[in-house]
Amino acid sequence: MVDPFEKLLSRPPDLPVVGALDQVLRAATTHGAVVVDAPPGTGKTTLVPPALAATLEGVVVVTQPRRVAARAAARRLAALLGEPVGGSVGFTVRGESRRSARTRVEVVTTGVLVRRLQRDPELPGVAAVVLDEVHERHLEQDLATALVRDVRAHLRPDVVVVAMSATSQVDATAGVIGLEEPAPVVRVQARPHPLEVRWCPPPSGVVASDGRSGAFLDHVVGVARAALTGEQGDVLVFVPGAREVDHVVRRLRGGEVDVLPLHGRLDAAAQDRALAPGARRRVVVATTVAESSLTVPGVRVVVDSGLAREPRTDHRRGLQGLVTVSVSRAGAEQRAGRAARLGPGTVYRCWSQVDHARLPEQPSPQVSTADLTGVLLELAAWGAPRGRGLRLPGPLPDAAVEVAERTLRGIGAVDAAGAITPRGRRVLALGLDPR
């Protein structure tokens, strides 16, 4: 019987990563770890896991930072094999799993991988772990990267670790996942398609800082309508949050195009509709879920508000909330790249070139701004209070650690030395915010 992964690789899709697969496999099997540096659209998520599955004995676990991305990646891989999801390719997210005894590539959210590591760190039956989108530096991604590296160092030297990034900031990741020396880095160049950038700052007096003002959202709607009139292909609109998505969707509906929302609060069926090709021209209005880990088919135009919503914590007062921030230049490039994956594209940026020059080069790692209570409890459960003995992608801020430890001691989840208590293990088993 023909192996489905070998069959796929014998006639792979025409993607830039194809020429680098042999190099990735050599590095993975020789060094046990490799970093794949590849821009969006190069096919790393589509072809690196099947290549590993065709080469290694065991399951290849692929992480995605969001549930919608995990489901979509599994569907795409299964479709390439000509199989339904749950056969050779499956997925597991919180509250939903489609896998079987035949599954050899399983796409999971990062949180699912952390839970499995805590239950059984030896990862029985797993041949490789592929950490996708590590450039996003979410808390759970940093944690999973450190735990997988620790497993490889002390329990499973045979498990292969592949970290995949869509930005050029890969040297630190290579140092984290390597053991005696940094892991090798394989760089994949995108085939450049022309991308036209159009600067569309709001009128004087319209403030974009919080992204919620009706005047600014009306400006985004106007830019989207201009893009529909002046360009061909589907349009992907980025706004900061679900509330703004719903506002823009309402304002754009009613024409001869399908207008669809895409954000993390939608149910799976609604998310799937936004990610499926349509019979008519489409406008997909999305949050950052569509920035780097999803492919929205048919998109030739991006309209970017330039804003995102991120968690922030006031460690002094112990308060956490979501705030609206400007995207980084790297994030803006990620979003723009969605328009030029398959051919020439256009991005409409709702800010000026002067404002663009003031944007930060890279986004801040989530560890520098978020509440660390959950992460500290995970580290205590691992036997590494405050991350002692682990190689984390970045340092934990002292002030945030002190606040988090005080909270955990207050609820009896850790003792005075930071070690987890039986109560702490029960809290962790609930899968909820310890607070």
SULRAMO-V183423 format. One record per helix or strand of 3 or more residues. SS is the DSSP state (H for helix, E for strand). FROM is the first residue (numbers start at 1). TO is the last residue. If there is no record, write none. Layout:
# SULRAMO-V183423
ss:SS from:FROM to:TO
ss:SS from:FROM to:TO
This chain:
# SULRAMO-V183423
ss:H from:4 to:10
ss:H from:16 to:31
ss:E from:33 to:38
ss:H from:44 to:55
ss:E from:59 to:64
ss:H from:67 to:81
ss:E from:89 to:93
ss:E from:96 to:98
ss:E from:105 to:109
ss:H from:110 to:119
ss:E from:126 to:131
ss:H from:134 to:136
ss:H from:139 to:154
ss:E from:160 to:165
ss:H from:171 to:177
ss:E from:184 to:188
ss:E from:195 to:199
ss:H from:214 to:230
ss:E from:234 to:238
ss:H from:242 to:252
ss:E from:258 to:262
ss:H from:268 to:275
ss:E from:282 to:286
ss:H from:288 to:290
ss:E from:299 to:304
ss:E from:307 to:314
ss:E from:319 to:326
ss:H from:329 to:340
ss:E from:345 to:349
ss:H from:353 to:358
ss:H from:366 to:368
ss:H from:373 to:382
ss:H from:385 to:387
ss:H from:398 to:410
ss:H from:422 to:430
